[in-house]
């Protein structure tokens, strides 16, 4: 809740409370000093409940968007929103936390912790174990009533959660649902440095992980190519598109639409050619995809 809304709510409550007090005093003057004031008015109890609900909503952690202003740094932004630099760095996949510029748009988690993008089969119990927090913390932060049903793609706030660094790489999800028409490895005497996922022309494909778009344009046999930097030395490529839905410099979230399947470049049929690069080397995407 904004400061203005809080001020208005407090003013309303104080005004109505004072009004109620004046009414009671007036009634006492008429009935005599020995009369009892009676029960607390219903509107006063309702206002108390309304105020409590507003305060609870204001304190609940949120994900908000923020545009970097001149003079900002991650430390001052974190301090303003009650979070920390590690939380901001992880949420925005920042490769160099010291390099943010006015006009950049950042996601801010208003609590120290992390955000989990739900995958098929995820449960609150599993998330609590993975991030080292109590289940109640996740349930309360996200107002979850049925912990057994977490819709795929939903974003779950994990207050106090620590992202495991053991894997050493971002969490990659499938950019497109479809049949693999060509895998990673030797093909017709040449090495195929990615996987081909068949899909009709015009099918949307999505970011395998969050990061920053570093290239969109035509590049040789790739045709129309989109490349995303995910930080920690990892990049992903999406080739043969007919149209891009993002532009260079744009930050993208996991699962955000990047473009549409096409037939550009060297291809014999509509499909998405997908690559993952680790430290400048092309690796088998199937080893990293969840």
N, C-alpha and C positions, 0 to 999 in steps of 0.2 A: 504494500500500500504506500502511495506517495506521501511526502510530508504534508502536502496541501490537504489530501484526503484525511490524514490523521488529525490535522488541526481543525478541519471542519467537523469531524466526528466528535472531538473533545468539546468544541464550542457548543455543538448541539446538545450534548449530554449535560454540560454545565448549565446551559440555558434552561433546559427542561427540568433539571434538578432544582434549580433556584425557583423556577415557576411553581414546581410542586411544593417547595418549602413555603413560599408566600401564600399559596392556597391553604395549606395546613394551618399557618399562623392566623390567617383571616378566620378560618373556621373555629379555631380555639378562642379567638376574641369574642365570637358570637356565642359559643356554647359554655365558656367559662374555663378557668385555669385548671380545674380538677378533672376535666374530661380527658380521656385517653385519645391519642392521635389515630389509633386504629391500624389496619393492615397497610403494608407497603403497596403503593399503587401498582397495577399490572404493567402500565407503560414503563415504569421505572425498572421492573424486572426484565422486561423485554429489551430495554436499552442496554442493560448490563450484559445480557446474552449476546446482543448484537455487537457490542464492543469487544467482548471476549473472542467472538468469531473473527472479527477484523484483525485483532492482535495476533491470533493464531495463524491466519493467512499471511500476515506481514512477516512473521518469523519463519515460515516454511521456506526451505531453500528453493531457489529457482535458477533457470538458465535464461540469461538475458543477453541481448546484443548491445555492443558498445562500440562507438566510433572513436578511434584514437585521436586525441586532441594534441595540439602543439605543446611540448613540454612534458607529455606523458611518458612514463616508463612502466614496466610491468609491476614494479614494487608499489608505485603510487596508485595504480589501478587496483591492485590486489588489496591495498589498505582501504581504499574507498569502498570496496564492495564486501569487505570482511572475509576475504579468502587469502590464498598465498600464491607465490610465483609458480611453484611446482604445479598447482592445480590449473593455472592459466596456460602454462606451457604444454601440459598433457592434453588439455581439452582442445587447444588450437593447433596441435602438432607443429609447434614452433621449433625449427631447427637451430635457430640462434635467438634466444630470448632477448638479447640486447638490440636486435634489429626490428623495431616496429616503427611505423611512420604515420604521421597524421593522415587521417582518411582510411587507414586500415580498419576493418571491422572484425572485432573479436567476440567470441562467445565467453560469457562470464558466468561461472557457477558461484552463487552467493554464499558459499560455504567451502571450507577446506575438504577436499575429497575428489571424486571423479564421476564420470558419467559412463554408463554401460549401455551399449546398443544391443537389445535383446535378439538372440538367435534362437532357432528352433530348439525346443527342449529345455530352455533356461528356466530355472525356478529361483525363488527368493532364497531358499535354503542354500542352493549351489552358489549364488552370487555372494551371500554373506560369508560363506566359507572361502571363496576365491579372493575376496577383497579384505578379509579379516575384520568384519564388523558383525554386530548383532543383527539378527533378522528384524527386530522391532524398529531399528534405526531406518532400514530401507522401507518397511511398511508405512511408518509414520511420515517419512519425507515425501513419499509418492502417493499417499492416501490410497494404498492398495488394500482392497477388501478380500479378494480371492487370490491368494499367493500361488495357487496352482496354475493360474492362467495368465501368462505373460505374453501378450501378442508380439510376434516377430516384428522387429523394426522399431518397437517402442524404446524410448530413451529413459533409463532408470538412473536417478540421482543416488549416489552412494556416499553419504556424508562420512568423512574419515577414511574412506576407502583408499587403498594404496594399490596402484597398478603394478602388477608383477613385471619385473624387468628380466625375468629368467629367460623368456623367449627371445629377447633381444630384437624384436621386430614388431611393427604395427600388426593389429589383427585385421586380416584381409577376408572379405566376404565375396561371394560370387557376384560379378558385375552384371550378369545376365543369366536367366534360366534357359537352358537349352542343351542339346546333345553335342558332345565334343566330337567334331568332325575330323580333327587332326590334333594329335598330342605333341608334347615336347620331345624332341629327339630327331633322329635321322629320318628323312623323307625324300625319296626320289634322288638319292645321292647328295642331298644338301641337309644341313642341320636346321631344324625348325625351332627357333628360340621363343616359343610361346605355345599357347593352346588356341585352337579355333573353336568357337561356340556358334553353332548354326542357329539362325533365327531369320524370320521374314524381314525383308527390307522395311525400314521405318520403325522397327522395334526399338524401344528405348533401352539404353544401357546405363549403368550407374557406377559411382565411385566405389572402388573396392575397399577404400579406407579414406579417412579424412586427410586433408592436406591442401596444397596450393597448386593451381594449374600453372605449369611453366611453359606449355606449348600447345597451340592449336593451329593446324595448317596442313598443307600438303607436303609429304616427304617421301619421294620415290615410290618404291613398291608398297609402302604402308598406305598410300592414298591419303585420305583425310585422317590425320593422327591427333590424338589428345594425350598429353603426358601430364602426370600429376606427381609432385614431390611430396612424400609422406614423412620426411624427416628421418633421422637415424641412418641415412644412406640408402633409403628405399624409395624407388619410383615405380610407377605403373604406366603402361602404355595401352591405348585402345585404338585399333587401326581399322581401316576400310569403312569409316563412317560416311554417311551421306550428308550429315549435318551435325554441327556442334551446338551444344546448349550452354556452353561456358566460354570464358575468354581468359587469356593469359593474365596472371596476377590475382585471379579470383580464388578465394578460399572456399573449399567445398567440405561438406560433412560426409561421413560414411553413408552410402546409399543415395547420395544426391545425384540427380540426373545429369549426365555429361553430354550425351548425344544420341544419335540414332543409327542403327545398323544400315550399311549400304554396300556398294559394289566398287568403291573407288580403289585405285591402286591395282596391285597384282592379285587378282582373286578370280576363282572360277564359279563362285556362287555367293549368295548373301551370308555373311557371318561376321562375328566380332573376333579379331585377332587380339589376344590379351597377353601381355608380358609383365613380369615383375623383375626389376633390377635391384641387386643388392651390392652396394659399394661399387657401382659401375659395371657389374657383371650380371648377365642374364641368367636367371635361375628358373627352375621348374615351378610354375605357379601352383601346381597341385600339391606341392609340399608345404605351402603356406596358406592355401585357401581353407576356410572353415565351412 
